[in-house]
């Protein structure tokens, strides 16, 4: 970053554009640039905006130079620099955009390399090349040569749930005239939709958090985050099924609605968007900045409603004058990739790291933005990614709220202890804690795990049973039933094992007989991160996550992490009130 921005970008500004002998920018140009910057409505996620460019550009931080270069410079400089210099600067901006991506692929590295070569071979080659510029190409070449294809990336792919509606909430209705458009929108991405279940009644929200990004609406406090880009609309307000054209729009509100798909009700969250019309001079500025009509929108149609999963990113709107006409200048924002709930796995990640002796390597990674778990993966040289997948049809899961009546009451007499070869009953202890102990038993001939409570009340046992029953996730235990008619009270769940032997994550780390590969260890932590993320999305906090409360299951040659013990589980406090319990990612927000 410092090579590109406090090195090259600052050098171009100071020694080329503002050179005392033949400067390309004067004080009036710098004042106009600052006025353009001051008019921008920038989301808070961008960080510190560059201020007082005329006098203080020399003191900009690397982050401020990055924001100016990648996000604003094309718009700010397009009518201030000569065309040849603007073309040269455009190559540098495109290279920085590729190199500043959250995920840097080999393709992006090669593309950045080509842009840097064009930049260094430009019309200002003799004036602007410093030693840092000359080694930029060598850095890219070194990266490309040292990067190989990782075959294990697919081991970490899984589905997880990414969005949360927030902000002002109200129950509302949409116009009857708009209902046909809403049905067409649903039919585009939902197979098996029952159109009779689509009504005018909706839950209206002002904001929505998706994959770590906050999207607002134009009439809310989050209006700076209401300007979005998506491949959804085409001319006339219809839906672009090809996904070829990335168009800007502004969000009016978010709506949540339950609709019936293949006989089951599912929850969907859509955004109501007004799409800007294309301007004849759309590509008159250098990419990635585009020009669109300022106050003209596509007619209302089925593309008005878009699933939030289809939103590609946000942009910064800028109003400028082009050929005596006020136009909208679209400055795209790079979308960030968020790893959900990784911090909860750091403690367990440290335990696993000891098995591979990578602590010293981790200490050498200075990036404070990476969690310990991410640093562990980097040190091991493995590709770890959580793809932006969601549940089928892009919808959130519908969790059936369990009641005591829906949970099976098991007769304790049907729970039988294991027997040895001679037929004698034996006790197979699985674990114990403050509130109770767990033993292996047989229920109707099938092995089960029976949690026996020491002093809990029947209502407390039922509450834990209700919590577990609400979770429909592969990394949570399957509850079979409960015994609350007489003491001692029990919870009965599936028996998870590896070759008929129970393993907690803590025991597996110490075991010499259970020889798991690095890929399996990282897969288990990945699954655990998704389970905790799912738990928080459902509005619960575990409060007792540790290696002893994670089981390992081995079925069909696949390992699975199972999060257990929900005795301390509590509901999360509602957003906006005085919080008693909250998750780490909410604290950052």
C-alpha positions as CSV (number, residue, x, y, z in Angstrom):
1,X,0.0,0.0,0.0
2,X,2.7,2.5,0.9
3,X,4.6,1.7,-2.3
4,X,1.6,2.5,-4.4
5,X,0.0,5.4,-2.6
6,X,2.5,7.3,-0.3
7,X,5.1,6.4,-2.8
8,X,3.9,6.6,-6.4
9,X,0.6,8.5,-6.1
10,X,2.1,11.2,-3.9
11,X,5.1,11.5,-6.2
12,X,2.9,12.0,-9.2
13,X,0.9,14.7,-7.4
14,X,3.9,16.5,-5.9
15,X,6.7,16.2,-8.5
16,X,4.7,16.0,-11.8
17,X,1.3,17.7,-11.6
18,X,2.4,20.4,-9.2
19,X,6.0,20.8,-10.5
20,X,6.9,24.5,-10.2
21,X,8.5,24.7,-13.6
22,X,5.6,23.2,-15.7
23,X,2.8,22.3,-13.4
24,X,-0.4,20.7,-14.8
25,X,-2.5,21.7,-11.8
26,X,-2.8,25.1,-10.2
27,X,-4.4,26.3,-6.9
28,X,-7.7,26.8,-8.6
29,X,-7.7,23.2,-9.9
30,X,-7.0,21.9,-6.4
31,X,-9.7,24.1,-5.0
32,X,-12.2,22.7,-7.5
33,X,-11.1,19.1,-6.7
34,X,-11.7,19.8,-3.0
35,X,-15.1,21.2,-3.7
36,X,-16.0,18.1,-5.6
37,X,-14.8,15.9,-2.8
38,X,-16.8,17.9,-0.2
39,X,-20.1,17.4,-2.1
40,X,-19.8,13.6,-2.1
41,X,-22.1,11.5,0.2
42,X,-19.7,8.8,1.2
43,X,-20.6,5.7,3.4
44,X,-18.9,5.5,6.7
45,X,-17.2,2.3,5.6
46,X,-14.9,4.3,3.3
47,X,-13.0,5.8,6.2
48,X,-11.3,9.2,6.5
49,X,-11.9,11.4,3.5
50,X,-9.0,13.5,2.1
51,X,-9.3,17.1,3.3
52,X,-7.6,20.3,2.3
53,X,-6.0,18.9,-0.8
54,X,-4.5,22.3,-1.7
55,X,-2.3,22.6,1.3
56,X,-2.2,19.2,3.2
57,X,-1.9,16.5,0.5
58,X,1.6,15.9,1.7
59,X,0.3,14.7,5.0
60,X,-2.2,12.3,3.7
61,X,-2.1,8.8,5.2
62,X,-1.8,5.7,3.0
63,X,-5.6,5.1,3.5
64,X,-6.5,8.6,2.4
65,X,-4.3,8.3,-0.7
66,X,-5.9,5.0,-1.4
67,X,-9.4,6.4,-1.1
68,X,-8.5,9.4,-3.3
69,X,-6.8,7.3,-5.9
70,X,-9.2,4.3,-6.2
71,X,-12.5,6.0,-5.5
72,X,-12.5,9.7,-6.3
73,X,-9.5,10.7,-8.5
74,X,-11.1,9.8,-11.9
75,X,-14.1,12.0,-11.1
76,X,-12.1,14.7,-9.5
77,X,-9.4,15.0,-12.3
78,X,-11.3,14.3,-15.5
79,X,-11.6,17.9,-16.5
80,X,-8.4,19.2,-14.9
81,X,-5.7,17.1,-16.5
82,X,-4.8,16.8,-20.2
83,X,-6.1,13.7,-21.9
84,X,-2.7,12.0,-22.2
85,X,-2.0,12.5,-18.5
86,X,-5.5,11.4,-17.6
87,X,-5.0,8.2,-19.6
88,X,-1.7,7.5,-17.9
89,X,-3.3,8.1,-14.5
90,X,-6.3,5.8,-15.4
91,X,-3.9,2.9,-15.9
92,X,-2.5,3.5,-12.4
93,X,-6.0,3.7,-10.9
94,X,-7.0,0.4,-12.5
95,X,-3.9,-1.3,-11.3
96,X,-4.5,-0.1,-7.7
97,X,-8.1,-1.3,-7.9
98,X,-7.0,-4.8,-8.8
99,X,-4.2,-4.9,-6.2
100,X,-6.5,-3.5,-3.4
101,X,-9.1,-6.2,-3.8
102,X,-9.9,-8.2,-0.7
103,X,-9.2,-11.4,-2.7
104,X,-6.2,-11.2,-5.1
105,X,-6.4,-13.8,-7.7
106,X,-3.8,-14.6,-10.3
107,X,-6.0,-13.1,-13.0
108,X,-6.2,-9.8,-11.1
109,X,-2.5,-9.8,-10.5
110,X,-1.7,-10.3,-14.2
111,X,-4.2,-7.5,-15.1
112,X,-2.6,-5.2,-12.5
113,X,0.8,-6.0,-14.0
114,X,-0.4,-5.0,-17.5
115,X,-1.8,-1.7,-16.2
116,X,1.4,-0.9,-14.3
117,X,3.4,-1.6,-17.5
118,X,1.2,0.8,-19.5
119,X,1.5,3.4,-16.7
120,X,5.3,3.2,-16.6
121,X,5.5,3.4,-20.4
122,X,3.2,6.4,-20.6
123,X,4.0,9.9,-21.8
124,X,5.5,10.9,-18.4
125,X,7.8,7.9,-18.1
126,X,11.0,9.9,-17.7
127,X,9.5,12.3,-15.2
128,X,7.5,10.1,-12.9
129,X,9.4,6.9,-12.6
130,X,11.1,6.4,-9.3
131,X,12.8,3.4,-7.9
132,X,9.5,2.3,-6.3
133,X,7.7,2.5,-9.6
134,X,10.4,0.5,-11.4
135,X,10.1,-2.4,-9.0
136,X,6.3,-2.5,-9.1
137,X,6.4,-4.9,-12.1
138,X,9.0,-7.1,-10.3
139,X,6.6,-7.4,-7.3
140,X,3.8,-8.5,-9.5
141,X,6.0,-11.0,-11.4
142,X,7.2,-12.4,-8.1
143,X,3.6,-12.9,-6.9
144,X,2.5,-14.6,-10.1
145,X,5.5,-17.0,-10.0
146,X,5.0,-17.9,-6.4
147,X,1.3,-18.5,-6.7
148,X,0.0,-22.0,-7.4
149,X,-3.4,-23.6,-7.7
150,X,-4.8,-24.9,-4.4
151,X,-6.7,-28.2,-4.8
152,X,-8.3,-28.1,-1.3
153,X,-10.4,-25.0,-1.8
154,X,-13.6,-27.0,-2.4
155,X,-13.2,-28.7,1.0
156,X,-14.4,-25.5,2.7
157,X,-17.5,-24.7,0.6
158,X,-20.7,-24.7,2.4
159,X,-24.0,-22.7,2.6
160,X,-24.6,-20.2,5.3
161,X,-27.0,-17.3,6.0
162,X,-25.9,-13.8,5.6
163,X,-28.5,-11.1,6.1
164,X,-30.2,-9.3,8.9
165,X,-33.0,-6.6,8.6
166,X,-32.6,-3.6,10.9
167,X,-33.5,0.0,11.3
168,X,-37.0,1.4,11.4
169,X,-39.6,-1.3,11.1
170,X,-43.3,-1.2,10.2
171,X,-46.1,-3.4,8.9
172,X,-47.2,-1.9,5.6
173,X,-48.9,-2.7,2.3
174,X,-47.8,-2.0,-1.3
175,X,-50.1,-0.7,-4.0
176,X,-52.3,-3.3,-5.7
177,X,-51.0,-2.0,-9.1
178,X,-47.5,-3.0,-8.0
179,X,-48.4,-6.6,-7.0
180,X,-48.1,-8.1,-10.5
181,X,-44.6,-6.7,-10.7
182,X,-43.7,-8.3,-7.4
183,X,-45.1,-11.7,-8.5
184,X,-43.0,-11.6,-11.7
185,X,-39.9,-10.7,-9.7
186,X,-40.5,-13.7,-7.4
187,X,-41.1,-16.0,-10.3
188,X,-37.8,-15.0,-11.8
189,X,-35.7,-16.5,-9.0
190,X,-38.1,-18.9,-7.3
191,X,-39.1,-22.2,-8.9
192,X,-42.4,-23.6,-7.7
193,X,-43.8,-20.3,-6.4
194,X,-47.5,-20.3,-5.4
195,X,-48.5,-16.8,-6.7
196,X,-51.6,-16.8,-4.5
197,X,-49.3,-16.6,-1.4
198,X,-47.8,-13.3,-2.7
199,X,-49.9,-10.5,-1.1
200,X,-49.7,-6.7,-0.6
201,X,-48.8,-7.1,3.1
202,X,-45.2,-6.7,3.9
203,X,-42.8,-6.0,6.7
204,X,-40.9,-2.8,5.8
205,X,-37.4,-2.1,7.0
206,X,-35.1,0.9,6.6
207,X,-31.8,-1.0,6.5
208,X,-30.4,-4.4,5.8
209,X,-27.0,-6.0,6.7
210,X,-25.8,-8.5,4.1
211,X,-22.5,-10.3,4.2
212,X,-21.0,-7.6,6.4
213,X,-22.2,-4.7,4.3
214,X,-24.8,-2.3,5.5
215,X,-27.3,-1.2,2.9
216,X,-29.6,1.7,3.7
217,X,-32.6,3.3,2.1
218,X,-33.0,6.8,0.8
219,X,-35.4,7.9,3.5
220,X,-33.4,6.6,6.4
221,X,-30.3,7.6,8.3
222,X,-28.4,5.1,6.1
223,X,-29.1,7.1,2.9
224,X,-25.4,7.2,2.1
225,X,-25.5,3.5,1.7
226,X,-28.7,3.4,-0.4
227,X,-26.9,3.7,-3.8
228,X,-26.3,0.3,-5.2
229,X,-25.1,-1.5,-8.3
230,X,-26.7,-4.7,-9.7
231,X,-27.1,-6.8,-12.8
232,X,-30.8,-7.0,-12.6
233,X,-32.6,-4.2,-14.6
234,X,-32.7,-3.5,-18.3
235,X,-34.3,-1.0,-20.6
236,X,-38.0,-0.6,-19.8
237,X,-37.8,-1.8,-16.2
238,X,-37.8,-5.5,-17.0
239,X,-35.5,-8.0,-15.5
240,X,-32.2,-8.7,-17.3
241,X,-31.9,-12.5,-17.0
242,X,-28.6,-12.4,-18.8
243,X,-26.9,-10.4,-16.0
244,X,-24.8,-8.5,-18.6
245,X,-25.3,-4.9,-17.6
246,X,-24.3,-3.5,-14.3
247,X,-26.6,-0.6,-13.5
248,X,-26.9,1.9,-10.6
249,X,-30.0,2.4,-8.5
250,X,-31.2,3.8,-5.3
251,X,-33.1,1.8,-2.6
252,X,-36.4,3.2,-1.3
253,X,-37.0,0.5,1.3
254,X,-36.5,-3.2,2.2
255,X,-39.4,-5.6,2.5
256,X,-39.7,-9.0,4.2
257,X,-42.4,-11.4,3.1
258,X,-43.3,-15.1,3.6
259,X,-44.2,-16.8,0.3
260,X,-45.1,-20.5,-0.5
261,X,-42.6,-22.4,-2.6
262,X,-43.2,-26.1,-3.4
263,X,-45.7,-26.3,-0.6
264,X,-43.5,-24.8,2.1
265,X,-43.4,-21.2,3.4
266,X,-40.1,-19.4,3.1
267,X,-38.9,-16.0,4.0
268,X,-37.5,-13.6,1.4
269,X,-36.0,-10.1,1.8
270,X,-36.2,-7.8,-1.3
271,X,-35.2,-4.2,-1.9
272,X,-37.4,-1.8,-3.7
273,X,-35.1,0.0,-6.1
274,X,-35.4,2.9,-8.6
275,X,-33.0,2.3,-11.5
276,X,-31.3,5.3,-13.2
277,X,-31.6,5.7,-16.9
278,X,-28.5,5.4,-19.1
279,X,-26.9,8.6,-20.4
280,X,-25.7,8.9,-24.0
281,X,-22.3,9.9,-22.6
282,X,-22.2,6.9,-20.2
283,X,-18.6,5.9,-21.1
284,X,-17.2,9.4,-21.6
285,X,-15.1,9.2,-18.4
286,X,-12.5,6.6,-17.8
287,X,-13.5,3.3,-16.3
288,X,-14.7,2.3,-13.8
289,X,-16.5,5.7,-13.4
290,X,-19.6,6.1,-15.6
291,X,-22.1,8.8,-16.4
292,X,-25.9,8.3,-15.9
293,X,-29.0,10.5,-16.0
294,X,-29.4,12.4,-12.7
295,X,-33.2,12.5,-12.2
296,X,-34.5,10.1,-14.8
297,X,-35.4,6.5,-13.8
298,X,-36.6,3.4,-15.6
299,X,-40.4,2.9,-15.4
300,X,-41.7,0.8,-12.5
301,X,-41.7,-2.9,-13.3
302,X,-40.7,-6.3,-12.1
303,X,-37.1,-5.2,-11.8
304,X,-38.2,-2.7,-9.0
305,X,-38.0,-5.6,-6.6
306,X,-34.6,-7.3,-6.3
307,X,-33.3,-10.0,-3.8
308,X,-30.6,-8.5,-1.7
309,X,-28.3,-11.4,-2.7
310,X,-28.3,-10.0,-6.3
311,X,-26.9,-6.6,-5.3
312,X,-23.3,-6.5,-6.6
313,X,-22.1,-3.6,-4.4
314,X,-22.5,0.1,-3.6
315,X,-21.4,3.3,-5.3
316,X,-20.7,6.9,-4.4
317,X,-23.0,9.3,-6.3
318,X,-21.5,12.5,-7.6
319,X,-23.3,15.3,-9.3
320,X,-21.3,17.1,-12.1
321,X,-21.8,19.1,-15.2
322,X,-21.2,17.5,-18.6
323,X,-21.9,19.4,-21.7
324,X,-24.0,22.0,-19.8
325,X,-26.1,19.2,-18.2
326,X,-26.2,18.0,-14.6
327,X,-25.4,14.3,-14.6
328,X,-24.9,11.6,-12.1
329,X,-21.3,10.3,-11.9
330,X,-21.1,6.7,-10.5
331,X,-18.0,5.9,-8.5
332,X,-18.1,2.2,-7.6
333,X,-17.1,1.0,-4.2
334,X,-15.1,-2.2,-3.9
335,X,-17.1,-4.8,-2.0
336,X,-15.5,-6.3,1.0
337,X,-15.5,-10.0,1.8
338,X,-16.5,-10.6,5.4
339,X,-15.7,-13.8,7.3
340,X,-18.6,-14.4,9.7
341,X,-18.0,-15.2,13.3
342,X,-14.3,-16.1,12.8
343,X,-13.3,-14.6,16.1
344,X,-15.2,-17.3,18.0
345,X,-12.8,-19.9,16.5
346,X,-9.6,-18.1,17.4
347,X,-9.2,-19.8,20.8
348,X,-9.8,-23.3,19.3
349,X,-7.6,-22.3,16.3
350,X,-4.7,-21.6,18.7
351,X,-5.1,-25.1,20.2
352,X,-4.9,-26.6,16.7
353,X,-2.0,-24.4,15.7
354,X,0.1,-26.0,18.5
355,X,-0.4,-29.4,16.7
356,X,1.3,-27.9,13.6
357,X,3.9,-25.6,15.3
358,X,3.0,-22.4,13.4
359,X,2.9,-20.0,16.3
360,X,6.2,-18.3,15.4
361,X,5.0,-17.8,11.8
362,X,1.8,-16.3,13.0
363,X,3.6,-13.7,15.1
364,X,5.4,-12.5,11.9
365,X,2.1,-11.6,10.3
366,X,1.6,-7.9,11.1
367,X,-1.9,-7.3,9.6
368,X,-4.2,-6.4,12.5
369,X,-7.2,-6.9,10.2
370,X,-6.8,-10.7,10.2
371,X,-8.1,-12.8,13.0
372,X,-5.8,-15.5,14.5
373,X,-7.7,-18.1,12.6
374,X,-7.2,-16.4,9.3
375,X,-3.5,-16.0,10.0
376,X,-3.3,-19.7,10.9
377,X,-4.7,-20.6,7.4
378,X,-2.3,-18.2,5.7
379,X,0.7,-19.8,7.5
380,X,-0.4,-23.2,6.4
381,X,-0.5,-22.1,2.8
382,X,-4.0,-23.3,2.3
383,X,-6.8,-21.5,0.4
384,X,-9.6,-20.8,2.9
385,X,-12.8,-19.1,1.7
386,X,-16.4,-18.8,2.7
387,X,-18.2,-18.5,-0.7
388,X,-21.0,-16.0,-0.9
389,X,-23.6,-18.8,-1.0
390,X,-27.0,-18.8,0.6
391,X,-29.7,-21.4,1.0
392,X,-31.5,-22.7,-2.1
393,X,-33.3,-20.0,-4.1
394,X,-31.4,-17.3,-2.2
395,X,-33.7,-17.4,0.8
396,X,-33.3,-17.6,4.5
397,X,-34.4,-20.7,6.4
398,X,-37.7,-20.9,8.0
399,X,-37.2,-22.2,11.5
400,X,-40.3,-23.9,13.0
401,X,-40.6,-22.6,16.6
402,X,-40.7,-25.8,18.7
403,X,-43.1,-26.1,21.6
404,X,-43.1,-28.6,24.4
405,X,-45.9,-30.5,22.6
406,X,-43.7,-31.0,19.5
407,X,-40.8,-32.6,21.5
408,X,-41.1,-36.3,22.2
409,X,-41.5,-37.3,25.8
410,X,-39.5,-40.5,26.2
411,X,-40.1,-43.1,28.8
412,X,-37.0,-43.5,30.9
413,X,-37.5,-47.3,31.1
414,X,-36.8,-47.5,27.3
415,X,-33.2,-46.1,27.9
416,X,-30.9,-49.1,28.2
417,X,-27.2,-49.0,29.1
418,X,-24.6,-50.7,26.9
419,X,-23.6,-54.2,27.5
420,X,-20.2,-56.0,27.2
421,X,-19.6,-59.3,25.5
422,X,-20.8,-61.2,28.5
423,X,-24.1,-59.4,28.7
424,X,-23.1,-57.3,31.7
425,X,-24.3,-53.7,31.8
426,X,-21.4,-51.1,31.5
427,X,-21.4,-47.4,31.9
428,X,-19.9,-45.4,29.0
429,X,-19.3,-41.9,30.3
430,X,-19.2,-39.2,27.6
431,X,-18.6,-36.1,29.6
432,X,-19.7,-34.0,32.6
433,X,-20.1,-30.4,33.5
434,X,-21.5,-28.0,36.1
435,X,-25.2,-28.8,35.3
436,X,-25.0,-32.5,34.5
437,X,-23.3,-35.4,32.9
438,X,-23.7,-37.3,29.6
439,X,-23.6,-41.1,29.1
440,X,-24.0,-43.4,26.1
441,X,-27.3,-45.3,26.2
442,X,-29.5,-47.3,23.8
443,X,-33.0,-46.2,22.8
444,X,-35.0,-48.8,20.9
445,X,-31.7,-50.5,19.8
446,X,-30.0,-47.3,18.6
447,X,-27.1,-45.6,20.4
448,X,-28.0,-42.2,21.9
449,X,-26.3,-39.6,24.1
450,X,-28.3,-39.0,27.3
451,X,-27.6,-35.8,29.3
452,X,-28.7,-36.2,32.9
453,X,-29.3,-33.0,34.9
454,X,-28.2,-32.7,38.5
455,X,-30.5,-30.0,39.9
456,X,-32.3,-28.3,37.0
457,X,-36.0,-27.8,37.0
458,X,-38.3,-29.4,34.5
459,X,-38.9,-26.0,32.9
460,X,-35.1,-25.4,32.5
461,X,-34.8,-28.8,30.8
462,X,-37.7,-28.0,28.5
463,X,-36.2,-24.6,27.7
464,X,-32.9,-26.2,26.5
465,X,-34.9,-28.7,24.5
466,X,-36.9,-25.9,22.8
467,X,-33.7,-24.1,21.9
468,X,-32.0,-27.2,20.4
469,X,-35.2,-28.1,18.5
470,X,-35.3,-24.6,16.8
471,X,-32.0,-25.2,15.1
472,X,-32.0,-27.0,11.8
473,X,-28.4,-27.1,11.0
474,X,-25.9,-29.9,10.1
475,X,-23.5,-28.8,12.9
476,X,-26.1,-28.9,15.7
477,X,-27.1,-32.0,17.6
478,X,-30.3,-33.9,16.6
479,X,-32.7,-33.9,19.6
480,X,-34.6,-37.2,19.9
481,X,-36.6,-36.4,23.0
482,X,-36.7,-35.5,26.7
483,X,-37.5,-37.2,30.0
484,X,-39.2,-34.6,32.3
485,X,-42.0,-36.7,34.0
486,X,-39.7,-37.8,36.9
487,X,-36.3,-37.0,38.3
488,X,-33.6,-37.2,37.3
489,X,-34.4,-35.2,34.1
490,X,-32.8,-36.2,30.8
491,X,-32.3,-34.9,27.3
492,X,-31.8,-37.6,24.6
493,X,-29.9,-36.8,21.4
494,X,-28.0,-38.6,18.7
495,X,-24.7,-40.3,19.5
496,X,-21.8,-38.7,17.6
497,X,-18.6,-40.7,17.3
498,X,-15.5,-41.6,15.2
499,X,-15.3,-45.4,14.7
500,X,-17.7,-45.9,17.7
501,X,-15.6,-43.8,20.0
502,X,-16.7,-40.4,21.2
503,X,-14.3,-37.5,20.6
504,X,-14.6,-33.9,21.7
505,X,-12.4,-31.4,19.9
506,X,-10.3,-31.1,23.1
507,X,-9.8,-34.9,23.2
508,X,-9.1,-35.1,19.5
509,X,-6.3,-32.5,19.8
510,X,-4.6,-34.7,22.4
511,X,-5.2,-38.0,20.8
512,X,-2.4,-39.9,19.0
513,X,-4.7,-42.5,17.5
514,X,-6.9,-39.9,15.7
515,X,-4.6,-38.7,13.0
516,X,-6.5,-36.0,11.1
517,X,-5.0,-34.0,8.3
518,X,-4.7,-30.2,8.2
519,X,-7.5,-30.0,5.7
520,X,-9.9,-31.8,8.0
521,X,-8.9,-29.6,11.0
522,X,-9.6,-26.5,9.0
523,X,-12.8,-27.9,7.7
524,X,-14.0,-28.6,11.3
525,X,-13.3,-25.0,12.3
526,X,-15.0,-23.7,9.2
527,X,-18.1,-25.7,10.1
528,X,-18.0,-24.4,13.7
529,X,-17.8,-20.8,12.4
530,X,-20.8,-21.4,10.3
531,X,-22.7,-23.0,13.2
532,X,-22.0,-20.1,15.5
533,X,-23.0,-17.6,12.7
534,X,-26.2,-19.5,12.2
535,X,-26.9,-19.4,16.0
536,X,-26.5,-15.7,16.1
537,X,-28.7,-15.2,13.0
538,X,-31.4,-17.0,14.9
539,X,-31.1,-14.6,17.8
540,X,-29.2,-16.7,20.4
541,X,-25.9,-16.5,22.2
542,X,-24.2,-19.8,23.2
543,X,-21.9,-18.3,26.0
544,X,-20.0,-21.5,26.6
545,X,-18.0,-22.2,23.4
546,X,-15.0,-24.3,24.2
547,X,-13.2,-27.3,22.8
548,X,-15.0,-29.6,25.3
549,X,-18.4,-28.5,23.8
550,X,-17.5,-29.5,20.3
551,X,-18.0,-33.1,19.2
552,X,-16.5,-34.7,16.1
553,X,-18.6,-37.1,14.0
554,X,-17.4,-39.3,11.2
555,X,-20.1,-40.6,8.8
556,X,-19.7,-41.7,5.2
557,X,-16.0,-40.8,5.2
558,X,-16.8,-37.2,6.1
559,X,-15.9,-35.4,9.4
560,X,-18.4,-33.0,11.0
561,X,-18.1,-30.7,14.0
562,X,-21.2,-30.7,16.3
563,X,-21.7,-27.8,18.8
564,X,-23.3,-29.0,22.0
565,X,-24.4,-27.9,25.5
566,X,-26.9,-25.1,25.3
567,X,-27.5,-24.8,29.0
568,X,-26.1,-21.3,29.2
569,X,-27.7,-20.2,25.8
570,X,-29.6,-16.9,26.0
571,X,-31.5,-14.8,23.5
572,X,-29.7,-11.8,22.1
573,X,-30.9,-8.4,23.3
574,X,-32.8,-6.5,20.6
575,X,-30.7,-4.0,18.5
576,X,-31.1,-0.4,19.7
577,X,-31.7,-1.1,23.4
578,X,-29.4,-1.4,26.3
579,X,-27.5,-4.6,25.5
580,X,-26.9,-7.3,28.1
581,X,-25.7,-9.9,25.7
582,X,-24.3,-9.3,22.2
583,X,-22.0,-10.9,19.7
584,X,-18.5,-9.5,18.8
585,X,-19.4,-8.5,15.3
586,X,-22.4,-6.4,16.7
587,X,-20.0,-4.7,19.0
588,X,-17.9,-3.6,16.0
589,X,-21.0,-2.1,14.4
